[in-house]
Amino acid sequence: MGVNARGPVLVATETADVTADMVITEINRRSVPVVRFNPADVGTDLTLSAWFGNQPTPVAGQLRTLSRTADLPQARAVYWRRPVWPDFPHLNDNDARFAAAQVRYGLGGALYAVEGPLWVNHPLRNAAADYKPVQLALAKRLGLSVPPTLVTNDPAHAREFMSVHRQVIHKTLRWTPYERDGVPVTGWTRPVTPDEIDDSLRVAPHLFQSRVDKTCDVRVLVVGRRVFAVRIDSGLLDWRTDYTGHSYSVVDLPGPLRERLLVYLDHLGLSSGSFDLAVDRAGRWWWLELNPNGQWGWLEQRTGAEMSAAFADLLIRGATA
């Protein structure tokens, strides 16, 4: 297993995360040390020290929580599972911005500087992979079926696209917290028509896509080289809008499609990712998008697919995987 065979698995996640709990439970079953931490706990429940320049190795470091201590160069893997960065509400705005930046570039930088651990996934690679235009172009290069898509802030181009493709949907380019009159609003995928397009479109680029006449959705989770595909029958344009009444079933992907998805993640330097696909009435598989750090816990609960065990196996093997 290499030099980190006896080291811990680091799990960076928010305080209450059922998905991380599932993976940690599997790691504990294998009697492998695990250190769970959340960057938001820095200063109270989390302490970092990292040394550079006066020791034989490029970096030496230690991460301490209230109950665990990890020697960073000995970590076999880091599971970066939606941790929360501190925002320091007790400080004034200037001090809070300064402190938050120091944590990101100090704690984050010390972790990034350590060579050897397997990252699932490295946060910088997650961020780079999260740009939908990049995702769309890569999917096309790899021979995946991509619905005709337009990203524009030009109203004329948007109307022209809709006149050609008739049934068009709108997607957000990036999920962000958003409220109207104090009420949280989520940007679901929805149909859009030419009469909705006006000059307000010029404020920012929007993503428009030809609607797939689908029979079902398929969420594909890749963990290392293991591929889990779950068919989701909902009857909804966006199955995330209402989880009641969905049916789930484990399916097999066509071989060439499976291999292209593995190559897709390899190209982005990711150890794991969640793909959204759709199958149309002719049986054609359409690539829709990638979530580099997507949810999957409920799929294991609904289907029994051993996803958390696959994550545990990958993290325990570490960089030798």
N, C-alpha and C positions, 0 to 999 in steps of 0.2 A: 504493500500500500504506500510506501514511501515515507518521507520524514514526518508527515503529519498524521500517520496512522493511529496514533494514540491521543491526538489532540481533540479539542472540543468542536462541536458544531455551534456556530454563532447564529442566533435567530433575532434579526432586527424587526420588530413589529410593534404595533400599537398595544395599549394595555389590554383591551378586550378584543381578541381576534380568534374566532372559533376555528378558522382554517389553520392558523399557526398552531393552535392547541392540538389539532388532529395530527399534524406532522411531528410535533414534539412528543406526543404520546407514543408514536411509532418509533421514534429514536430512543426513547426511554426503554421501550420493550427490548431493544437490542443492547441495552446496557452501555450506551455510548454517552459520554458527557455532553451536555448541551447548556449553553449560556444564552438566556433570553434577555434582551435589553431594548429600550426605547429611547432614542435620542432626546425626546422631550423630558426625560428624567434627569438630564445632566444637572449637576450642582446639588441634587438632593439624593437621588438613588443611583446615580451613574457617575463614575470617575474614570478619566482617561489620562494615561501618561505614555508618551512616546519619545524615544531617544534616537538622535541621528548624529553621525559624524565621529563619535568617540568610542565606538564598539566595533567588533569584527564584522557584524552583519550590517547591511544598509539601513535597517530600522529595527529597533527593539521596542516593544510596547506592551502595555497591560490595560485591560478593560475590567472594571470592577463594578458589580451591582451590589445590592445589600446582602445577597446570598451566594454569589459566584464570583470567581476571578478567572480571567482568560489571558493567557500569554498569546498575544496576537500572532507572532510568527509561527506558533504551533497549531493554529486553527486549521482544521482540515477543510471547512467549507463555511460560507456565509449565506444564509437564506434571508434575502432582503425582501421582507414581506410587509409592505405598506407601513413602515414606521412613521412616526410623527416627529417633526422637528419642533423645537421649542419656539414660542413667540413672546415669552417674557412679559406678560400683561402687567406685572407689578412695576415695570420700568417705564420711563417716559419714552416717547416714540423714537427719538434719536438713539438712546441707549439700547432700546429693544432691537432696533435694526442692526446696530453694531454687534450686540451680543449674539444675535441669531446668525449673522454672517460668520462670526468667529467659530461658532459651533459647527456650522456646515463645512467650513474649510479647515477646521482643526480636527474635530472628531472624524468627519468624513474623509478628510485628506489622509489622516493617519491610517484609517482602514484601507483606503485605496492604495497606500504606499506598500502594504505588505504583499509580498509575492508568495504564491503557493496555494492559498485556499481557492477552492472552486466557488464561484459566485453564482447564485441562482436568485435573480440575475444581478449583474453589476448595475448599480443605479444609473451610471452614466450611459451604459448601453441601453437600459430601459428607456431613458429619456430620448436617446437618438432614434430608437425604434418607434417612438410614439407619434411621429409625424405621419399623418395619413397620406399626404402626397408621396412621401418616400415609400410607404407601404404599397400603394397602388402601382407605382412604377416598378418596384421589385417583383411584385406578383406577376405583372405582365412579362417582365424579362424572363421569368422562370417558366412561362408557358401556362400559367393558371388562367382560368376563365374569369375575367374581370368585367363587371357591368360597365357600360359607357358612363363616364363620370366627368363632371366639370367642376373645377374650383375657380371661382371668379367673384369679383365685385363690380362687374360690368352688367348692368341691367339688360342691355341689348343682347349680349351673349347668353345670358340666362334664359331670356324669352326664346331665343333661337333654338337653344338646346331643348327646351320643352316642346317646341313645335315639331321637332324631329322625333323625339322619343315618346311623346304623348304622356305616358304615365311616368312621372318623375317624383322622387322623394328627396327630402332634405335631411342631412345629418350635420351634427356639430363637428367641427374639426378638432375640438378638444373639450372634454368635460371640465367645467369650472363651477364652483359654488355660485349660485345665482338666486336672488330673491326679488319678488315684486310685492310691494306693500307688506314686507315682513314675512311673506309666504315663500318657502323654498320652491324653486321651479327647476325641472329637469328637462334637458333638450332631447326628447325622444325622437327617433326616426319617424317622419310623418310625410304624407303626400303634400305636394306643393303645386300650385297652378300659376299660369302666366299673370293672371289678374292680381296676384299677391305681390308681384315684383314691382317695386317703385325705386325712387332714387335713394332711399335709405339703405339699399343694398350696397351702395358705394362705400359705406363706413368701414366694411371689413370683408375679406373673402368669405364666401359660403360654398359648401359642398353640395352639389346636386348630382343625383345618380338615377339612371334608368332603373325602374322597378323590376325586380325579378318576379316572374309569375311562379312562385314557389309552392311546393307541396309540403315542405317542412324546412326547419332550420337544423343545423348540425353544429354543436360546439365541440371543437377538437382541442384537447389538452395534450401537449407534448412535454414529457419529463425525461430529459436525457434523450435516449433513443426509444423510449416507450411512448406509444401513441394510444390515447383513449378518445374514441369518437362516440358522442351521445346525440341521438336524434331527439329533437324537441318538436312535438306536435302541439301547436297552440292555436292556429287559425288567426294569429295576429300579425300585423305588419312588423311590429317590434315586440318580441315575446317578453321583453323586460318590463313592459308597462303593467302586466298583471300576471302573477305567477300561479294564480288559482286555475285549476282545470288543465294544466299542461300534462302531457304524458311523455315519459322519457324511456328510451331504449338504447342499449349499447349496439352499435353497428360497426361493420368493417368498412374501411376506406378502400377505394380502388388503389392497387399497388402503386401506380405512377403518381397519383395524387399524394399518397402518404410520403413517398420519397421527396417530392417537391416541397412539401411542408418542412421536412427535416432539413433540406438544403436551405430553405428560407431562413430558418433560425440560425443555421451555421453561418450564413452570410452576414447576419446581424450580430453574431457573437453571443447569442443567447442560449442558455441551457434549458430554458423552458418558455412556453408561451401558449396562449389560448387563441385559437382561430375561430372566427365565425364564418360558416359556410351556409349556402342554401342550395336545395335541390329543386329544379324546376319540373314541370309536368312532362318534359321529354326525358327526364332522368339525368340531365346535365348538372354537374356540380359547379357552383359559382363561389369564387372567393370574395368575401365581403370586407373583412378587416382582421387585424391582429391586436390583441391586448397582451403586451409583454408580461403583465403581472395580474392576469385576470382571475376572477373568482371561479372556484371549482368545487368548493366544499359541499354545496348542496347537491351537486351531481353525484358525488360518491354516496351521499345519504340516500338519494333516490334510486340509484342503480346498483349499489354494492361494488362498483368498480374500485379497485385497490389503488386509488390515486395517492392518498397520503403515504401508503407504504412505498410507492414508487419514489416519492420525494425523499423519504427517509433513506432508502437504499442509495439514491444518487448523492445525497449530502454526506452519508457515512463513507462512501467510496472516495468522495472529495475529488481532488485534482487528478486522481488516477482514473476517473470515470471516462 
